[in-house]
Amino acid sequence: MASRAKSASSASFALFVLFAINLLNFFDRQLPGALAEPIRKEFHLSDTALGLLGTVATLMYALVGLPLGRLADKWSRTRLIAIGTASWSLLTAVSGLAQNYAQLFVSRLGVGLGEATCAPAGQSLIGDLYPPQQRARAMGVFMLGLPAGLFLAYFSAGAIGAAFGWRAAFLFACIPGLLFAWLALRIPEPRRGASDAARSAAATDAAVKSPYAAVLKLPTMWWIILSGIFHNFNMYAINAFQTPFLQRFHEMGLRQASNVSAISVGAVGAIGLLAGGWVADKMSAKRRDGRLLCAACSMAVAAPAIFFALNQPKGSIAAFMVLMAIGTMTMFVYYATVYAAIQDVIEPRLRGTAVAIYFCAMYVLGASLGPLGMGMLSDHFAHQAMRDAGAAAMTESAKAIGLHSAMYAIPVLAVLASLVLFAGSRTVEADIRKQERSHG
């Protein structure tokens, strides 16, 4: 009984530290989006160049994620997380010291490199700390770092940026990162497969000849990867451009626009993650496709909510905020449900690898294209608006029209994500049985 209580306490401490590190991961990642307008104006950037800042960090994150995912399956996960957290925190401070666009560009590349350690190692740890029936809720708490990080980034960056300039927010972000990098070293490293009693120790410890092929032979993983491409294009596009959209189209100040984003993109995500994780655990107890069905239904709600949010006339801030909050809240259900589904269909030896493969594909083809694609669409529609108005040079009014038009891509991709997740729910049962037969 005492050892069980100690084990639960150890798991809770680990989950708290991992949540905080994930929060800082998304806090640091979101700063360029929260402070996009002052950065754009200081360095005289187009929306394409602005979006590229998010894209380069995401591409670096994706490309180094594969070898780091394999490393998470072989080496100390807690040390890997500690090194990565310290590295990206220091490079975030370097971003605040950048004197031109090129320096900011290179420092964001480094941030992406450090952040790539967090998800594969963190999710692998959670898979070994919590049994299957508690996994979606634990994953929901871990991913609570996403909306919490976004909320704090928007809320604090808007206030700090308005008072002290955009650079101060980047410098401030370094300090808590170094603290939690040290705390990560105090997390006990669990045995791989410790929470999966159905799988034998021999199977858990044995080597896998073709780890990438073993993951990709499962149809469910392909559906999950495709859903991640659509979903993360949307999330990263929103993160990069919602605050500039509010400043341009609804003519809000930096601090006010950041506060609206803090609530409608950040705070409400916590409800989606926690409620989504709870509902998904209940559904998966009755049917193994429950997690992905829950995600598919949530995305089907998000699409019309975001469409009608974008359809609000200029100045309708309250209506925009409520509708966008519903849309992003239901989109956040994705993380608690789909990430736990990966742990369900993948055996313990390959969880870090599976998460790294998923992250590589959805970041390279989805998240990295979100800021860049939205920026390019925005510039395209802005030039169209400029020509329609007969203007000889780009105006702020044309940039507002361009970004507004571009953002309608988001509800379209949410519908596609919902359909893909439903298709994935059809293959979960067979893939779980396949793993149990091979490694039971």
C-alpha positions as MATLAB code, in Angstrom:
seq = 'MASRAKSASSASFALFVLFAINLLNFFDRQLPGALAEPIRKEFHLSDTALGLLGTVATLMYALVGLPLGRLADKWSRTRLIAIGTASWSLLTAVSGLAQNYAQLFVSRLGVGLGEATCAPAGQSLIGDLYPPQQRARAMGVFMLGLPAGLFLAYFSAGAIGAAFGWRAAFLFACIPGLLFAWLALRIPEPRRGASDAARSAAATDAAVKSPYAAVLKLPTMWWIILSGIFHNFNMYAINAFQTPFLQRFHEMGLRQASNVSAISVGAVGAIGLLAGGWVADKMSAKRRDGRLLCAACSMAVAAPAIFFALNQPKGSIAAFMVLMAIGTMTMFVYYATVYAAIQDVIEPRLRGTAVAIYFCAMYVLGASLGPLGMGMLSDHFAHQAMRDAGAAAMTESAKAIGLHSAMYAIPVLAVLASLVLFAGSRTVEADIRKQERSHG';
ca = [
       0.000    0.000    0.000;
       2.822    2.404    0.930;
       4.710    1.634   -2.289;
       1.521    2.199   -4.317;
       0.990    5.591   -2.639;
       4.644    6.485   -3.258;
       4.298    5.454   -6.894;
       1.158    7.614   -7.287;
       2.918   10.553   -5.630;
       5.920   10.124   -7.915;
       3.659   10.005  -10.977;
       1.828   13.164   -9.841;
       5.115   15.042   -9.319;
       6.351   13.915  -12.739;
       3.085   14.974  -14.399;
       3.240   18.411  -12.738;
       6.809   19.020  -13.939;
       6.013   17.736  -17.435;
       2.907   19.962  -17.558;
       4.986   23.010  -16.549;
       7.677   22.238  -19.139;
       5.041   21.772  -21.839;
       3.508   25.098  -20.759;
       6.885   26.816  -21.213;
       7.323   25.019  -24.539;
       4.159   26.602  -25.932;
       4.716   29.915  -24.098;
       8.089   30.420  -25.765;
       6.801   29.134  -29.108;
       3.876   31.580  -29.108;
       5.777   34.783  -28.335;
       6.426   35.722  -32.011;
       2.688   35.326  -32.737;
       1.607   37.335  -29.693;
       4.058   40.131  -30.587;
       3.747   39.831  -34.368;
       2.642   43.394  -35.107;
       5.459   45.266  -33.279;
       8.022   42.801  -34.723;
       6.580   43.276  -38.234;
       6.690   47.039  -37.983;
      10.218   47.237  -36.494;
      11.777   44.968  -39.137;
       9.370   46.026  -41.985;
       8.174   42.478  -42.700;
       5.509   41.009  -44.978;
       3.044   38.489  -43.540;
       4.947   35.766  -45.398;
       8.209   36.716  -43.633;
       6.327   36.945  -40.335;
       4.809   33.484  -40.796;
       8.227   32.092  -41.737;
       9.480   32.745  -38.183;
       7.015   30.167  -36.892;
       7.640   27.847  -39.813;
      11.427   27.556  -39.411;
      11.176   26.707  -35.703;
       8.495   24.129  -36.470;
      10.483   22.530  -39.314;
      13.563   22.241  -37.096;
      11.335   20.764  -34.365;
      10.009   18.179  -36.810;
      13.276   17.135  -38.454;
      15.295   16.617  -35.274;
      12.267   15.055  -33.583;
      12.804   11.684  -35.315;
      16.313   10.992  -33.953;
      15.298   12.477  -30.593;
      12.261   10.166  -30.521;
      14.523    7.144  -31.017;
      16.838    8.538  -28.327;
      13.850    8.792  -25.961;
      13.253    5.054  -26.468;
      16.882    4.204  -25.635;
      18.316    6.836  -23.255;
      17.242    8.680  -20.100;
      14.067   10.584  -20.933;
      14.368   12.911  -17.937;
      17.894   14.012  -18.908;
      16.808   14.547  -22.493;
      13.936   16.791  -21.382;
      16.182   18.744  -18.980;
      18.821   19.452  -21.641;
      16.224   20.469  -24.204;
      14.338   22.766  -21.811;
      17.502   24.611  -20.747;
      18.592   24.992  -24.387;
      15.363   26.450  -25.755;
      14.977   28.783  -22.751;
      18.415   30.324  -23.333;
      17.734   30.674  -27.070;
      14.401   32.386  -26.368;
      16.366   35.039  -24.475;
      18.706   35.315  -27.481;
      15.614   35.990  -29.652;
      14.919   39.059  -27.522;
      18.423   40.384  -28.260;
      18.103   40.072  -32.057;
      18.980   43.279  -33.910;
      17.601   42.237  -37.304;
      15.343   39.675  -38.972;
      18.213   37.284  -39.788;
      19.309   37.065  -36.127;
      15.723   36.494  -34.992;
      15.321   33.824  -37.701;
      18.420   31.883  -36.570;
      17.533   32.068  -32.872;
      14.040   30.673  -33.579;
      15.681   27.746  -35.410;
      17.568   26.984  -32.179;
      14.383   27.221  -30.115;
      12.771   24.598  -32.369;
      15.759   22.285  -31.851;
      15.470   22.447  -28.045;
      11.681   22.092  -27.976;
      11.820   18.871  -30.027;
      12.917   16.955  -26.908;
       9.698   17.611  -24.983;
       6.860   15.703  -26.660;
       8.337   12.268  -27.519;
      10.116   11.845  -24.165;
       7.278   13.419  -22.135;
       4.509   11.345  -23.710;
       6.604    8.182  -23.432;
       7.064    8.862  -19.693;
       3.318    9.350  -19.209;
       2.645    6.072  -21.021;
       4.812    4.304  -18.412;
       3.541    6.244  -15.382;
      -0.212    5.807  -15.958;
      -2.281    2.693  -16.856;
      -4.429    2.728  -20.022;
      -7.677    3.583  -18.210;
      -6.132    6.811  -16.808;
      -3.973    7.726  -19.776;
      -6.223   10.177  -21.636;
      -6.778   12.200  -18.443;
      -3.032   12.242  -17.701;
      -2.328   13.209  -21.316;
      -4.986   15.899  -20.984;
      -3.173   17.369  -17.952;
       0.164   17.254  -19.825;
      -1.374   18.940  -22.863;
      -3.017   21.497  -20.573;
       0.371   23.150  -20.961;
      -0.677   24.102  -24.486;
      -3.653   26.391  -23.680;
      -2.012   27.544  -20.438;
       1.141   28.455  -22.341;
      -0.853   30.267  -25.025;
      -2.922   32.118  -22.411;
       0.141   33.277  -20.493;
       2.006   34.182  -23.695;
      -0.841   36.351  -24.996;
      -1.680   37.839  -21.599;
       1.863   38.612  -20.421;
       3.389   39.426  -23.820;
       0.649   41.950  -24.527;
       1.199   43.668  -21.179;
       5.018   43.461  -21.211;
       5.230   44.396  -24.902;
       2.984   47.442  -24.421;
       4.939   48.598  -21.338;
       8.579   47.678  -22.093;
       8.742   46.685  -25.763;
       8.547   43.255  -27.404;
      12.130   42.214  -26.527;
      11.481   42.202  -22.769;
       8.938   39.375  -23.080;
      11.542   37.071  -24.680;
      14.117   37.830  -21.982;
      11.636   37.202  -19.165;
      10.706   33.766  -20.565;
      14.182   32.316  -19.976;
      14.098   32.250  -16.155;
      11.325   29.675  -15.405;
      12.682   27.415  -18.145;
      16.014   26.978  -16.384;
      14.242   26.214  -13.081;
      12.066   23.452  -14.547;
      14.988   22.001  -16.498;
      16.587   21.338  -13.086;
      13.328   19.869  -11.686;
      13.091   17.474  -14.642;
      16.248   15.768  -13.378;
      14.408   14.932  -10.150;
      11.734   12.844  -11.937;
      12.354    9.091  -11.353;
      12.786    7.210  -14.657;
      10.081    4.449  -14.815;
      10.634    1.048  -16.435;
       9.352    0.990  -20.010;
       5.979   -0.753  -20.207;
       5.531   -0.574  -16.411;
       1.843    0.392  -16.733;
       0.989   -2.163  -19.420;
       0.558   -5.384  -17.486;
      -0.773   -7.267  -20.508;
       2.554   -7.005  -22.288;
       5.374   -9.239  -21.192;
       8.679   -7.961  -19.843;
      10.531   -9.938  -22.513;
       8.584   -8.215  -25.268;
       9.143   -4.838  -23.642;
      12.900   -5.293  -23.361;
      13.514   -6.958  -26.722;
      14.979   -4.956  -29.588;
      12.875   -3.987  -32.600;
      14.527   -4.616  -35.975;
      12.578   -2.029  -37.993;
      11.007    0.466  -35.540;
       9.729    2.927  -38.148;
       8.160    0.152  -40.257;
       6.593   -1.393  -37.138;
       4.829    1.909  -36.380;
       3.796    2.689  -39.950;
       2.300   -0.751  -40.648;
      -0.667    0.260  -38.463;
      -3.498    1.904  -40.490;
      -4.628    3.905  -37.432;
      -1.273    5.718  -37.336;
      -1.716    6.858  -40.942;
      -5.169    8.293  -40.189;
      -3.835    9.976  -37.031;
      -0.925   11.489  -38.970;
      -3.265   12.861  -41.660;
      -5.565   14.349  -39.011;
      -2.536   15.978  -37.389;
      -1.590   17.665  -40.667;
      -4.999   19.341  -41.023;
      -5.450   20.115  -37.332;
      -2.022   21.599  -36.700;
      -2.076   23.732  -39.839;
      -5.145   25.322  -38.265;
      -3.807   25.660  -34.731;
      -0.511   27.220  -35.796;
      -2.209   29.552  -38.262;
      -4.559   30.747  -35.506;
      -1.699   31.145  -33.032;
       0.356   33.182  -35.494;
      -2.348   35.426  -36.901;
      -5.395   35.793  -34.622;
      -3.914   38.698  -32.641;
      -2.792   40.557  -35.820;
      -6.276   39.857  -37.273;
      -7.931   41.488  -34.258;
      -5.566   44.464  -34.485;
      -6.103   44.965  -38.208;
      -9.711   43.967  -38.902;
     -11.319   44.860  -35.560;
      -8.878   47.768  -34.951;
      -7.898   46.742  -31.411;
      -4.694   47.720  -29.563;
      -1.931   45.189  -28.869;
      -2.849   44.620  -25.231;
      -6.612   44.377  -25.854;
      -6.180   42.014  -28.824;
      -3.763   39.859  -26.827;
      -6.272   39.623  -23.963;
      -9.035   38.464  -26.332;
      -6.681   35.813  -27.762;
      -5.585   34.796  -24.261;
      -9.156   33.802  -23.458;
     -10.541   32.627  -26.816;
      -7.427   30.676  -27.900;
      -5.723   29.938  -24.583;
      -7.877   29.697  -21.453;
     -10.848   27.839  -22.971;
      -8.498   25.162  -24.296;
      -8.131   23.881  -20.737;
     -11.850   22.990  -20.704;
     -11.520   21.146  -24.009;
      -8.506   19.160  -22.836;
      -9.809   18.158  -19.414;
     -13.421   17.528  -20.455;
     -12.276   15.835  -23.661;
      -9.868   13.570  -21.780;
     -12.569   12.612  -19.257;
     -15.210   11.887  -21.929;
     -12.679    9.989  -24.076;
     -11.655    7.747  -21.154;
     -15.334    6.983  -20.484;
     -16.014    6.251  -24.155;
     -12.895    4.109  -24.604;
     -13.881    2.003  -21.566;
     -16.984    0.962  -23.533;
     -15.498    0.878  -27.039;
     -11.895    1.009  -28.211;
     -12.616    3.541  -30.954;
     -14.087    5.946  -28.370;
     -11.132    8.344  -28.247;
     -11.028    8.996  -32.000;
     -14.838    9.194  -32.241;
     -14.784   11.841  -29.510;
     -12.132   13.785  -31.439;
     -14.075   13.532  -34.729;
     -17.285   14.868  -33.141;
     -15.427   17.724  -31.469;
     -13.858   18.819  -34.743;
     -17.278   18.729  -36.409;
     -18.462   21.288  -33.828;
     -15.346   23.469  -34.200;
     -15.701   24.088  -37.950;
     -19.019   26.029  -37.986;
     -18.154   27.880  -34.764;
     -14.943   29.271  -36.289;
     -16.692   30.064  -39.597;
     -19.327   32.181  -37.842;
     -16.664   33.829  -35.644;
     -14.823   35.030  -38.756;
     -18.146   36.112  -40.280;
     -18.799   38.698  -37.531;
     -18.777   42.330  -38.694;
     -16.053   44.776  -37.687;
     -16.309   45.706  -34.006;
     -18.356   42.641  -32.930;
     -15.711   41.587  -30.435;
     -17.991   39.803  -27.929;
     -19.650   37.617  -30.584;
     -16.281   36.815  -32.177;
     -14.822   35.929  -28.800;
     -17.650   33.550  -27.808;
     -17.759   31.749  -31.165;
     -13.977   31.485  -31.459;
     -13.804   30.214  -27.874;
     -16.259   27.410  -28.729;
     -14.261   26.570  -31.838;
     -10.852   26.422  -30.180;
     -12.192   24.695  -27.046;
     -13.532   21.821  -29.141;
     -10.341   21.743  -31.238;
      -8.300   21.234  -28.054;
     -10.175   17.965  -27.400;
      -7.956   16.607  -30.182;
      -4.793   16.579  -28.064;
      -6.136   14.595  -25.098;
      -7.900   12.071  -27.310;
      -5.560   11.480  -30.258;
      -2.332   11.516  -28.226;
      -3.783    8.898  -25.867;
      -4.937    6.848  -28.874;
      -1.310    6.678  -30.070;
      -0.339    5.169  -26.706;
      -3.210    2.653  -27.077;
      -2.171    1.247  -30.447;
       1.632    1.444  -30.009;
       3.610   -0.934  -27.795;
       5.825    0.566  -25.021;
       9.137   -0.006  -26.848;
       8.063    2.214  -29.738;
       6.078    5.043  -28.139;
       8.810    7.680  -28.375;
       9.425    6.660  -31.985;
       5.701    6.715  -32.845;
       5.209   10.187  -31.367;
       8.312   11.431  -33.210;
       7.066   10.029  -36.561;
       3.641   11.589  -35.989;
       5.157   14.912  -34.971;
       7.577   14.955  -37.913;
       4.788   14.415  -40.463;
       2.219   16.731  -38.934;
       4.755   19.487  -38.258;
       6.469   19.355  -41.681;
       3.212   19.059  -43.652;
       0.818   20.835  -41.273;
       2.054   23.044  -38.449;
       5.030   24.481  -40.354;
       2.761   25.401  -43.263;
       0.145   27.015  -40.985;
       1.918   30.340  -40.318;
       3.632   30.417  -43.734;
       0.566   29.309  -45.699;
      -1.696   31.749  -43.859;
       0.862   34.532  -44.395;
       1.089   33.795  -48.119;
      -2.706   33.632  -48.453;
      -2.996   36.886  -46.530;
      -0.450   38.633  -48.781;
      -2.222   37.267  -51.890;
      -5.648   38.546  -50.827;
      -4.130   41.832  -49.605;
      -2.618   42.505  -53.052;
      -5.969   41.609  -54.603;
      -7.721   44.099  -52.274;
      -5.102   46.721  -53.119;
      -5.720   46.272  -56.864;
      -9.511   46.307  -56.376;
      -9.211   49.620  -54.514;
      -6.993   51.065  -57.267;
      -4.212   51.815  -54.776;
      -0.607   52.151  -55.961;
       0.934   50.910  -52.685;
       0.021   48.441  -49.951;
      -2.229   49.885  -47.232;
      -3.100   48.683  -43.722;
      -6.729   48.449  -44.869;
      -5.791   46.028  -47.670;
      -3.702   43.955  -45.221;
      -6.747   43.696  -42.923;
      -8.960   42.490  -45.791;
      -6.294   40.025  -46.925;
      -5.862   38.381  -43.540;
      -9.619   38.195  -42.966;
     -10.138   36.386  -46.285;
      -7.234   33.991  -45.676;
      -8.547   32.807  -42.308;
     -11.602   31.166  -43.887;
      -9.276   28.276  -44.783;
      -9.410   27.202  -41.111;
     -13.020   25.899  -40.887;
     -12.581   24.047  -44.206;
      -9.589   22.108  -42.858;
     -11.446   21.415  -39.579;
     -14.147   19.578  -41.569;
     -11.475   17.481  -43.310;
      -9.856   16.651  -39.941;
     -13.216   15.464  -38.584;
     -13.736   13.094  -41.541;
     -10.210   11.670  -41.238;
     -10.591   11.050  -37.495;
     -13.851    9.199  -38.094;
     -12.070    7.003  -40.653;
      -9.304    6.359  -38.103;
     -11.828    5.225  -35.508;
     -12.765    2.357  -37.855;
      -9.262    0.791  -37.645;
      -8.415    1.169  -33.918;
      -9.904   -2.128  -32.716;
      -8.000   -4.265  -35.237;
      -4.689   -2.460  -34.563;
      -4.919   -2.887  -30.785;
      -5.702   -6.596  -31.203;
      -2.744   -6.939  -33.570;
      -0.380   -5.473  -30.943;
      -1.817   -7.669  -28.178;
      -1.390  -10.835  -30.260;
       2.205   -9.951  -31.185;
       3.431   -8.873  -27.738;
       1.037  -10.319  -25.188;
];
